[in-house]
């Protein structure tokens, strides 16, 4: 059996995804054959593997950190929120239905434990090490009996657990102590220690607290990672995160031409795969921000309507906020608009939806000659094509089937004037196409913007992953980490009271 580790967190967004990726990149640079794993992921940002399986984008990013192809084994259960109380359940890369949170935690989740453990065992039989990522906090005591992603997987697979805490939020010592103290003795036996994330300042000032934490819990801290800008890649959860007014972190290089390009992304409800705009933000001189008001489109050179898990709901939201009228005006004026997936669908003439919203026939914005019918079966593909004279790669994740009735062909969608629509996610990661598209946008907007001739999104992503690996290599006790991965939970870890009732292993 290969080595393994579960990276848990004191809270959601503590940094589990990036720490997991960093450990993976550090290991692979040491010649270790490593794979990522997350038993259950709740995310609206997903990816399609070469085999046509849908998994969380965070696990696809972690697979890239490992320099291996992503597979459904790495994220066997994906939950895609469709609202506050229900999610689409994707099992081994394929949707198996909608389920309420009560129904899922009431029995379905526990029945998936066998599948999850089989996937993990297969990975551990193939790789030297498997670095697992938890979800939320392992101390969610109301959900412990049905847990298959934190201590449930750690105990069943015999994994040591490293708890990550975001010190930039404050209260990290209380969070570390409380996390351990709320676990049963059996679960505590797997918690090996802690990793501090996003520290600013002099580490020596932190050391007395770390020593006291060790005295209180009997567990060491495996590293203190400094705060670094630009490492929040491929976020998991599009439901919890509010992007109102957020400016996507952009390349610090100045524009090549005389002007910048301003991109406004409509922050529609249940926004999915908003990582599509990361490739735009990576371009020198392109400023990307998320907006939810019509007046914020006025100075935008390009407006992007992104994907969504609620196309009809997003359409209603655009109308309620006046954004729909603003988009129609932009299209009539020949000002650039790009619709991706659900965003493409709302730009069409009409939508027939008996699957997602079950609202039947709904009129779209009518700026593209497209009619959309939602099918029960989800399209999951990795298409390759050409647009603007450049090769384009992408991936498709949608129930809507588009009938294109006119316009100029554009990938699988169409273009009318300066309004573009496609189901292809990830197309802007194709460097030549992205540059050609931005030249069109600049010309239509009257901007003296020139795309950088040498920006490689793939190379920038590799640089980010190497920076994560550097953080682990330079600021964590890698010798101790490797012993943990290789040998499992340290023996004799003390119990921290009061604990919680035990759960059968």
Order of alpha helices (4+ residues) and beta strands (2+ residues): beta-alpha-beta-beta-beta-beta-alpha-beta-beta-beta-alpha-beta-alpha-beta-alpha-alpha-beta-alpha-beta-beta-beta-alpha-beta-beta-beta-alpha-alpha-beta-alpha-beta-beta-beta-beta-beta-beta-beta-beta-beta-alpha-alpha-alpha
